[in-house]
Amino acid sequence: MHITTALNTYKGYEEFLVIVILWTPILSIVGTVWLGTAYQITNDFMIIKIGPITHSVIPISEIHQINRSYSLMSSPALSLTRLEIKYSKSYILISPEAEEEFLTLIKSINPQILINITH
């Protein structure tokens, strides 16, 4: 009886260890993305970071339009209420936490940006 109980306990420990080994990296990546997505505005650039990785560096002078978007496309945006940043010949979807402050700051650097974010 004691041997069966010991084997069942060991088997449960193996399963637990497999779950921990598989889920720890996945949860770490998701946590880094969730808690580490940031949009930084400098005098010349909008820098998009996901955790320790710089995803994009966009010259603010090349941004020509910002629109409201509810697109489900993959992007460095943690919300489905997003901003579509159109620049040069491309675009990116973001969702800054302080949206109005973000728009005010970016527009103060490049007043030529057309902003269309009707709700």
N, C-alpha and C positions, 0 to 999 in steps of 0.2 A: 504494500500500500504506500509506503514512504517513497519507494523508487518511482512509482507511477506519478505521485504528486510532484516529485522533484523534476521528472521529465516534462510534465505539463507546465511547470513554472519556467523551466529552461526554454521550452518552445514559445511561451508567451514573451519571454525576454528577447528571444531572437526576432519575433515579429515586431516588438516595440523598437528594437534597434534598427531594423530595416526601415520602419516608418520614419524614425528620427533622421536616419542617414539620407533618405530620399526627400523628405520635406524641408529639412533645414536650408539647403541651398535655394530651393524654390521660394520659401518664405523670406529669405534674406534678399533675394532679387526683387520680389514684389514690394517688400518694405522699403528698400532703397529707392525704388521708383516712386512709390507712394509718398514717402516722407522727404525725398530728396529732389523732387522736380522743382526747378527754380528758373525764373526769368530775370535777368539782370540787364538794366539799361545803363550804358555809359554815354559819354558825349557823342560817340560815333557808332556804337554797335548795340544790338540786342543779342545777348548771349543766353542760350538755352542750355541748361544743365540737367542731366538726369543722374542723380547720385553724384559720384565723382567724375562722371564722363561729360565732356562738353559735346552736346548733340549738334548744335548749330551756332554759328556766329554770322549775324545778318547786319550788313551796313544799314543804318537807319536812313541814310540818304537814298537807298534803293527801295525803301518801302513806299508804295504809292497808294495802297488802299487797305483798310481794315473793315471787315464785314462780320456780322453775327453769323454763326454757324451752329448747326445741331448735328453735324455729320458724325457718323459712327466710325469713320476711318481711323486707323491707328495713328496716334500722334502723341507728342509730349504734353498732353492735356488730361487733367485728372477729372474733369467734369464734361458733361455732354453739352453744356452751355458754353460755347467756345468762341474764340475770335479767330477768323481766318486772316492771316497776315499775308498780303500779296506783295511780292518784291521781285525786282528784275523780271525773270520769266518763270517764277515758281511761286509756291505758297506753302505755309505751314499753319497748323491748327494749334492754338494754345488756350489755356484757361487761367489767367492770372487771378489770384485770390482777391486782390484789390484792383478790380477792373477799371474803375473810373480814374483812380490815381495813375494807373499804368497808361491809360489813354491820354490823360492830361500831360504826363511827362513826355511821352513819345511825340505828341503833337507839338509840344514846346520846342523840341529839338528839330523836328521837320514839319513846319506848318503846311506843307504842300500835301500831306497825307489826307486822303478822303476817308472819312469815318462814317460808316453806315451800320449802326448797331440797334436799330429799332427792335423792340422786344416782341 
